[in-house]
């Protein structure tokens, strides 16, 4: 009998994510989720059979989070430049849906 794939569920502390996890575990699926801190919610999930990984994207060694933020800003700037260029080539206004006074 093949084993079920482990399912990663994000947003486990929210209403939808928590409900999805409970349903998956009830049906026998292995579930993994991340929490920023270990607390009563993560403990409850572990007791129900889920795998909990405690991690925070902004808690990186050597302040790598600063590098990530700079990279994200650069990506947004490149996207904006690409959209502006495409609009000029296609003759469309840069900001669709905005009124002249906005």
Secondary structure, 3 states (H helix, E strand, C coil): CCCCCCEECCCCCCHHHHHHHHHHHHCCCCEEEEECCCCHHHHHHHHCCCEEEECCCCCCHHHHHHHHHHHHHHHHHHHHHHHHHHHHHHCCCCCCCCCCCC
